Amino acid sequence: MPRTGVMDLPLHGGAAPGWLVGRMKKLARAISDVLISEYGHDELLSRLANPYWFQALSCVLAFDWHSSGTTTVVCGVLKSVLDPGDHGVGVAGGKGARSRRAPLDIGRIGEYFSFTSSRTESLTRASRLSAKVDTSMVQDGYDIYHHAMFVSESGNWVVIQQGLNAGAGKARRYHWSSQQLEVFVEEPHSGIACDARHEGVLNLTSRHSSSCRDRSLEIAAGGSDRLREEVAGVRWGPQRSLLEWSGQTLPTAGALPPRVNWKAMDRIYDFEPRNYGDMLLVRGVGPSIVRALSLISDLVYGEPPSWRDPVKYSYCLGGKDGVPYPVDRESYDESIEILRNAVGDAKLGDRERMGALRRLGKLVPGEIRYSRPGWDRGEVDARRTLNPIP
């Protein structure tokens, strides 16, 4: 399995200036044109699924490298420039209320690509289930508020979603890829990029939580009466709290939720889910039920969940906030024009196309190096080098 995880980003308010967003759209479209022309639409999805590449793309587009807006703005820009007809890729969802429109967007994408109804339903299920997993199975304190799904005409997809932790002042990004996914509920994320690891995170996606998931599903299949009996039958012994029994360090790490949606438990019983993913999609099933089932599985049956947080950058044109230096507008516009010309040359034929892409690799600005870390706005000592695109 590939490494799995997330990206931690500080919450930043405000909006990207119009002059920058306009350039971001032009450059994002040019980059997408080159990638798809050379490697195909599924390669674009593979790169978007990589949190390192996505982060680098944000920096190339001159957005903040460490901002929560990295996710929302870049995904919004890509949604506005990726055309299913030109690129073979459609984008569903977005930030806030737009995330809840994902099923409608997926339906329209399915119609455009002439997907069968079963394939469109499968994509909608993948969208819902990825959101449920990162909301309920990875209880890390981050509330999902952004959900974007990229769908190619071949039926492959990538989900990029983000949660926020207002208390910590941070956001966290989750990447999914159908091309790397084996099981929705076990280590499903396509990459990890993070500078902090939290203690006491309930991580039911870990392979070490496999037995706990199985036992939780078995308990849930008995409905609300079964769960009530399990809780009532616990022999607490000498410990003074479930927290002490769990051995966790955070005040709420081993705590049972204050309330459980018993009606949802009965819906699980009536629905008879075939697997853990089906159980997650039952109406009313959320973090409290998932947490209660996992803790009872541990306490009663000795099948514990994992409490280990599932958690691992590039400039060439500057950054919105002046980090590491203000956006170089002239170079930005020049890069857009170089990419446009390369794509135009690529349409001339295979021979000319390869020559155009080789020239592109030599011309597009690549790595930025700094001679000293203590830079100051207006006193930036940076050197731009021209390297081939990897």
Secondary structure as GFF3:
##gff-version 3
##sequence-region A 1 390
A	DSSP	beta_strand	6	10	.	.	.	ID=ss1
A	DSSP	alpha_helix	18	39	.	.	.	ID=ss2
A	DSSP	alpha_helix	41	48	.	.	.	ID=ss3
A	DSSP	alpha_helix	51	60	.	.	.	ID=ss4
A	DSSP	alpha_helix	69	81	.	.	.	ID=ss5
A	DSSP	alpha_helix	84	87	.	.	.	ID=ss6
A	DSSP	beta_strand	89	95	.	.	.	ID=ss7
A	DSSP	three_ten_helix	96	101	.	.	.	ID=ss8
A	DSSP	alpha_helix	102	112	.	.	.	ID=ss9
A	DSSP	alpha_helix	117	132	.	.	.	ID=ss10
A	DSSP	pi_helix	133	137	.	.	.	ID=ss11
A	DSSP	beta_strand	138	139	.	.	.	ID=ss12
A	DSSP	beta_strand	143	152	.	.	.	ID=ss13
A	DSSP	beta_strand	157	165	.	.	.	ID=ss14
A	DSSP	beta_strand	170	177	.	.	.	ID=ss15
A	DSSP	beta_strand	202	203	.	.	.	ID=ss16
A	DSSP	three_ten_helix	207	209	.	.	.	ID=ss17
A	DSSP	alpha_helix	210	220	.	.	.	ID=ss18
A	DSSP	alpha_helix	223	232	.	.	.	ID=ss19
A	DSSP	alpha_helix	242	246	.	.	.	ID=ss20
A	DSSP	alpha_helix	262	271	.	.	.	ID=ss21
A	DSSP	alpha_helix	276	280	.	.	.	ID=ss22
A	DSSP	alpha_helix	287	301	.	.	.	ID=ss23
A	DSSP	alpha_helix	329	346	.	.	.	ID=ss24
A	DSSP	alpha_helix	350	363	.	.	.	ID=ss25
A	DSSP	beta_strand	368	370	.	.	.	ID=ss26
A	DSSP	beta_strand	382	384	.	.	.	ID=ss27
###
